[in-house]
Amino acid sequence: MTSIEFVTLEVTDATAAARFYATAFGLADEVRLRASDAPTTGFRGFTLSLVVSQPADVNALVDAAVDAGATTLKPPSKSLWGYGGVVQAPDGTIWQIASSSKKDTGPATGRIDEIVLLLGVADVRAAKQFYVEHGLTVAKSFGGKYVEFATESGSVKLALYKRRGLAKVAGVAPEGSGSHRLSIGSEAGPFTDPDGFAWTASRTASL
């Protein structure tokens, strides 16, 4: 099964970004950093999601991120699908913190169950076909609105969403230009998808 082994965020200050991610989320293996001054403005066309088991964990992660310097885009709240909030890291990356549960079963555990990369694309059906042709397996598909690909345990899950819809979920304007400031490490790479997202061969990606 073709999976994403890690994502590399391109940041202006790699030292500061490493400090933020270690403090806020305790991330290491799945999220890597690379210094970059590539021009970028507005919405970068993607979000990363941390999926947790209950609202207490959502609140704890959002609080930790804000304390470490993140900006709240959407405060945690209940919705039809569960409970979640959205923050923007100091490097500009947008993070959704979410749980399908609306009720706590105990104190916050600090455990992250899943990391999901959501790409905002112009044409979901075309992007889906592109990725299938590059070896990914569809797990869920809802017409031209949303696609989720199967993943191995411990890997980053990939999902596709309409760019404008993803921006709305994130709480930002959909306009943006320049670099995505993201590369995706996988055995499927290297290639660039129709929306300009770059995939690298995982064995050669920079730490």
Secondary structure, DSSP 8 states (H G I E B T S, - for coil): ---EEEEEEEES-HHHHHHHHHHHT---SSEEEEE----EEE--SEEEEEE-SSHHHHHHHHHHHHHTT-EEEEEEEE-SS-EEEEEE-TTS-EEEEEES-SS-SSS------EEEEEEEES-HHHHHHHHHHTT--EEEEETTTEEEE---TTSBEEEEEEHHHHHHHHTS-S-EEE---EEEEETT-SEE-TTS-EEEETTT---
